[in-house]
Amino acid sequence: MSSPNVTEYHPSSFLLLGIPGLEIAQIWLGFPFCVVYLIALVGNIIILFVIWTDHSLHQPMFYFLAMLSVIDLSLSTATIPKMLGIFWFRLQELCFGCCVAQVFFIHFFTVMESIVLLAMGFDRYVAICNPLRYSMILTNRVIGVITLVVVLRSLCMIAPIVFLLLRLPYCGHRIIPHTYCEHMGVARLACASISANVYYGLAKISILFLDMLLIITSYAKILYTVFHLPSQDARLKALNTCSSHICIILVFFGPALFSFLTHRFGQSIPQYIHILLANIYVVIPPALNPVIYGIRTKQIQKRIQRLFVWGKKRGRERSN
């Protein structure tokens, strides 16, 4: 017996359509996405540079912020350049291996961001509820262990998705009505049962919701401690240290929750709305996170101001 044709089992490539229903507007949609992507690139690179060069920022909170910036850079770069290629140059084809790799990296960095936000919540909990032991609890060794856990848990959660996609036969189906390869979007092209993919996807989402519940629990304890502080100034100072993190949590989990609910219960919502929401989810948080921390965190704000002042002085010296 001859072995089955591999191309019948796995197509050589997939065809990403972009945003069906908005084909005419895609060229113009590319410009705001490009601007937001550039903001994400520049903002996160500045945050990383500031934390790297300023030794006063070598603290647990800023280590976690640096991790968040690396994740945001990676997540947006895994999706936006290909999206812009589809919008502007009709580069719709993506090889099978590249598509599976994109699925892995998108989900990997999303899970990583969720865990880092949880770690940042723990950092704020220790800083406010147990300030005298903060430096004893969050040592460099503990930060290193947390970083290892972030990577390993993300790898353990996402690696099975790759094998679940590779086991499926696709029978020549290769058209994906989306701007990037996403787990269930690829799995739905299969000509076999995808129940294992569905159940695993739901389990992954449940774990992300567990992260969110743990963050909410940590902030409930933080608020309880804050409102029992003796002076109003102490309460305001404690709340101010948490405000940036709360904004980032809302930016990350808000669109994710809304997208999940519209997928599960919004069958009447047009498909292009679902795709736009998915695109917003991978581009807006990476762009807003450095802006939020740059505005809300005084240490970073002052360092960025000094950086721009230094740049202006250098420019004047060269012109003279």
C-alpha positions as CSV (number, residue, x, y, z in Angstrom):
1,M,0.0,0.0,0.0
2,S,1.2,3.5,-0.8
3,S,1.5,5.9,2.1
4,P,-1.0,8.8,2.2
5,N,0.0,12.0,0.6
6,V,1.4,14.3,3.2
7,T,0.0,17.4,1.5
8,E,-3.5,16.0,1.9
9,Y,-2.9,15.7,5.6
10,H,-1.1,19.0,6.1
11,P,-1.4,21.7,3.4
12,S,1.8,23.3,2.3
13,S,0.4,26.7,3.3
14,F,-2.6,28.6,4.5
15,L,-4.3,31.7,3.0
16,L,-5.1,34.5,5.5
17,L,-8.0,36.6,4.1
18,G,-7.6,39.5,6.5
19,I,-10.9,40.9,7.6
20,P,-13.7,39.5,5.4
21,G,-16.4,42.2,4.9
22,L,-13.9,45.0,5.1
23,E,-11.7,44.3,2.2
24,I,-11.9,47.8,0.7
25,A,-11.2,49.4,4.1
26,Q,-8.2,47.2,4.9
27,I,-5.7,49.5,3.3
28,W,-6.8,52.4,5.5
29,L,-7.2,50.2,8.6
30,G,-3.5,49.4,8.2
31,F,-2.4,52.9,9.0
32,P,-3.9,53.1,12.6
33,F,-2.6,49.6,13.3
34,C,0.9,50.6,12.0
35,V,0.9,53.8,14.2
36,V,-0.1,51.8,17.3
37,Y,2.5,49.2,16.6
38,L,5.2,51.9,16.3
39,I,4.0,53.3,19.6
40,A,4.3,49.8,21.1
41,L,7.8,49.3,19.7
42,V,9.2,52.7,20.7
43,G,7.4,52.8,24.1
44,N,8.5,49.4,25.2
45,I,12.1,49.9,24.0
46,I,12.3,53.1,25.9
47,I,11.0,51.4,29.1
48,L,13.6,48.6,28.7
49,F,16.4,51.1,28.1
50,V,15.4,53.2,31.1
51,I,15.2,50.2,33.4
52,W,18.5,48.7,32.1
53,T,20.5,51.9,32.4
54,D,19.1,53.3,35.7
55,H,20.4,51.2,38.6
56,S,17.8,52.8,41.0
57,L,15.2,51.0,39.0
58,H,16.7,47.5,39.6
59,Q,13.9,46.5,41.9
60,P,11.3,43.7,41.7
61,M,8.5,45.9,40.4
62,F,10.6,47.2,37.5
63,Y,12.0,43.7,36.7
64,F,8.4,42.6,36.2
65,L,7.7,45.7,34.1
66,A,10.8,44.8,31.9
67,M,9.4,41.3,31.5
68,L,6.0,42.8,30.5
69,S,7.7,45.0,27.9
70,V,9.6,42.1,26.4
71,I,6.4,40.1,26.1
72,D,4.5,43.0,24.6
73,L,7.2,43.5,22.0
74,S,7.1,39.8,21.1
75,L,3.4,39.5,21.0
76,S,2.8,42.6,18.8
77,T,5.7,41.6,16.5
78,A,4.3,38.1,16.1
79,T,1.1,39.5,14.6
80,I,1.2,43.0,13.3
81,P,3.9,42.9,10.6
82,K,2.0,40.0,8.9
83,M,-1.3,41.8,9.3
84,L,0.1,44.9,7.6
85,G,1.5,42.7,4.8
86,I,-2.0,41.4,4.2
87,F,-3.6,44.8,4.4
88,W,-1.1,46.7,2.1
89,F,0.6,44.1,-0.1
90,R,-1.9,41.2,-0.2
91,L,0.8,38.9,1.3
92,Q,-1.9,36.4,2.4
93,E,0.0,33.1,2.1
94,L,1.7,31.6,5.1
95,C,3.5,28.3,5.2
96,F,2.0,25.5,7.4
97,G,4.9,25.5,9.8
98,C,5.0,29.3,10.0
99,C,1.3,29.3,10.8
100,V,1.7,26.7,13.6
101,A,4.7,28.7,14.9
102,Q,2.5,31.9,15.0
103,V,-0.2,30.0,16.9
104,F,2.4,28.9,19.4
105,F,4.0,32.3,19.9
106,I,0.7,34.3,20.2
107,H,-0.7,31.9,22.8
108,F,2.7,31.6,24.6
109,F,3.2,35.3,25.1
110,T,-0.5,35.8,26.0
111,V,-0.2,33.2,28.8
112,M,3.1,34.7,29.9
113,E,1.6,38.2,30.2
114,S,-1.2,36.8,32.4
115,I,1.3,35.2,34.7
116,V,3.5,38.3,34.8
117,L,0.5,40.4,35.8
118,L,-0.2,37.9,38.6
119,A,3.4,38.2,39.7
120,M,3.1,42.0,39.7
121,G,-0.1,41.7,41.8
122,F,1.9,39.6,44.3
123,D,4.6,42.2,44.3
124,R,2.2,45.0,45.2
125,Y,0.5,42.7,47.8
126,V,3.9,42.2,49.6
127,A,4.9,45.9,49.2
128,I,1.7,47.2,50.8
129,C,0.6,44.4,53.2
130,N,4.1,43.3,54.4
131,P,6.4,46.2,53.6
132,L,9.0,45.4,56.3
133,R,9.7,42.0,54.8
134,Y,9.5,43.1,51.1
135,S,13.2,43.0,50.4
136,M,13.5,39.7,52.3
137,I,10.7,38.0,50.3
138,L,11.3,39.3,46.8
139,T,15.0,38.7,46.5
140,N,16.8,38.4,43.2
141,R,16.8,34.6,43.6
142,V,13.0,34.6,44.1
143,I,12.6,36.9,41.0
144,G,14.7,34.4,39.0
145,V,12.5,31.5,40.2
146,I,9.3,33.4,39.3
147,T,10.8,34.1,35.8
148,L,11.5,30.4,35.3
149,V,8.0,29.5,36.4
150,V,6.5,32.1,34.0
151,V,8.4,30.5,31.1
152,L,7.8,26.9,32.1
153,R,4.1,27.2,32.8
154,S,3.6,29.0,29.5
155,L,5.5,26.3,27.7
156,C,3.6,23.5,29.4
157,M,0.3,25.2,28.6
158,I,0.9,26.0,25.0
159,A,3.2,23.1,23.7
160,P,0.2,20.7,23.6
161,I,-1.7,23.0,21.3
162,V,1.0,22.5,18.6
163,F,0.7,18.7,18.8
164,L,-3.1,19.0,18.8
165,L,-2.9,20.9,15.5
166,L,-0.3,18.6,14.0
167,R,-2.3,15.5,14.6
168,L,-5.3,16.9,12.6
169,P,-5.9,16.1,8.8
170,Y,-6.9,19.2,6.8
171,C,-7.9,17.6,3.5
172,G,-6.8,20.5,1.4
173,H,-8.7,23.2,3.5
174,R,-6.4,26.2,3.7
175,I,-8.4,29.4,3.8
176,I,-8.4,31.2,7.2
177,P,-10.8,34.3,7.5
178,H,-8.5,36.1,9.8
179,T,-5.3,38.3,9.9
180,Y,-3.3,35.8,11.9
181,C,-3.2,32.1,12.7
182,E,-5.1,31.3,15.9
183,H,-5.6,27.9,17.6
184,M,-9.3,27.3,17.0
185,G,-9.2,29.2,13.6
186,V,-6.7,26.7,12.3
187,A,-8.4,23.7,14.0
188,R,-11.8,24.4,12.4
189,L,-10.2,23.7,9.0
190,A,-9.7,20.1,9.9
191,C,-11.8,17.3,8.4
192,A,-11.7,15.3,11.7
193,S,-13.1,15.8,15.3
194,I,-11.6,18.8,17.1
195,S,-13.3,18.1,20.4
196,A,-9.8,17.7,22.1
197,N,-8.8,21.1,20.8
198,V,-12.1,22.7,22.0
199,Y,-11.7,21.2,25.5
200,Y,-8.1,22.1,25.8
201,G,-8.8,25.6,24.7
202,L,-11.5,25.9,27.4
203,A,-9.1,24.5,30.0
204,K,-6.5,27.1,29.0
205,I,-9.0,30.0,29.2
206,S,-10.1,28.7,32.7
207,I,-6.5,28.9,33.9
208,L,-6.3,32.5,32.6
209,F,-9.5,33.3,34.5
210,L,-8.0,31.7,37.6
211,D,-5.0,34.1,37.2
212,M,-7.5,37.0,37.1
213,L,-9.3,35.7,40.2
214,L,-6.0,35.5,42.1
215,I,-5.2,39.1,41.0
216,I,-8.6,40.2,42.2
217,T,-8.1,38.4,45.5
218,S,-4.7,40.0,46.0
219,Y,-6.2,43.5,45.4
220,A,-9.1,42.8,47.8
221,K,-6.5,42.2,50.5
222,I,-4.5,45.2,49.4
223,L,-7.6,47.4,49.6
224,Y,-8.5,46.0,53.0
225,T,-5.0,46.9,54.2
226,V,-5.0,50.3,52.6
227,F,-8.3,51.4,54.1
228,H,-7.0,50.5,57.5
229,L,-3.9,52.7,57.3
230,P,-4.0,55.5,59.9
231,S,-3.5,58.6,57.6
232,Q,-5.1,59.7,54.4
233,D,-1.7,60.5,52.8
234,A,-0.6,56.9,53.4
235,R,-3.7,55.6,51.9
236,L,-3.4,57.8,48.8
237,K,0.3,56.9,48.4
238,A,-0.4,53.1,48.6
239,L,-3.3,53.4,46.1
240,N,-1.1,55.4,43.7
241,T,1.6,52.7,43.7
242,C,-1.1,50.2,42.5
243,S,-2.9,52.4,40.0
244,S,-0.6,51.7,37.0
245,H,-0.9,47.9,37.6
246,I,-4.7,48.1,37.9
247,C,-4.8,50.0,34.6
248,I,-2.7,47.4,32.8
249,I,-4.8,44.6,34.2
250,L,-8.0,46.3,32.8
251,V,-6.3,46.8,29.5
252,F,-5.2,43.2,29.2
253,F,-8.2,41.3,30.7
254,G,-10.9,43.7,29.6
255,P,-10.6,43.1,25.8
256,A,-9.9,39.4,26.4
257,L,-13.1,39.0,28.5
258,F,-15.2,41.0,26.0
259,S,-13.8,39.0,23.0
260,F,-14.5,35.7,24.8
261,L,-18.1,36.7,25.6
262,T,-18.8,37.8,22.1
263,H,-17.4,34.6,20.7
264,R,-19.5,32.5,23.1
265,F,-22.8,34.5,23.1
266,G,-22.6,36.9,20.3
267,Q,-23.5,34.7,17.3
268,S,-25.4,37.6,15.7
269,I,-22.4,39.9,15.8
270,P,-20.7,40.2,12.3
271,Q,-17.5,38.2,11.8
272,Y,-15.4,41.3,11.0
273,I,-16.3,42.6,14.5
274,H,-14.8,39.5,16.1
275,I,-11.7,39.8,14.0
276,L,-11.2,43.5,14.8
277,L,-11.6,42.7,18.5
278,A,-8.9,40.0,18.2
279,N,-6.6,42.4,16.4
280,I,-7.2,45.1,19.0
281,Y,-6.4,42.5,21.7
282,V,-2.9,41.9,20.4
283,V,-2.0,45.5,19.5
284,I,-3.6,47.9,22.1
285,P,-2.2,46.4,25.4
286,P,1.4,46.4,24.1
287,A,1.0,50.1,23.1
288,L,-0.8,51.3,26.2
289,N,1.3,49.5,28.8
290,P,4.5,51.7,28.4
291,V,2.3,54.8,28.1
292,I,0.5,54.0,31.4
293,Y,3.7,53.3,33.3
294,G,5.5,56.3,31.7
295,I,2.7,58.6,32.9
296,R,1.8,57.0,36.2
297,T,5.3,56.0,37.6
298,K,7.3,58.9,38.8
299,Q,10.7,57.2,38.7
300,I,10.2,56.2,35.0
301,Q,8.7,59.6,34.1
302,K,11.7,61.5,35.6
303,R,14.2,59.2,33.9
304,I,12.5,59.6,30.5
305,Q,12.4,63.4,30.9
306,R,16.1,63.4,31.7
307,L,16.7,61.2,28.6
308,F,14.9,63.7,26.3
309,V,16.7,66.7,27.9
310,W,20.0,64.9,27.4
311,G,19.0,64.2,23.7
312,K,18.2,67.9,23.2
313,K,21.5,69.0,24.7
314,R,23.4,66.6,22.4
315,G,21.5,68.0,19.4
316,R,22.3,71.6,20.3
317,E,26.0,70.7,20.8
318,R,26.1,69.1,17.4
319,S,24.4,72.1,15.7
320,N,26.9,74.5,17.4
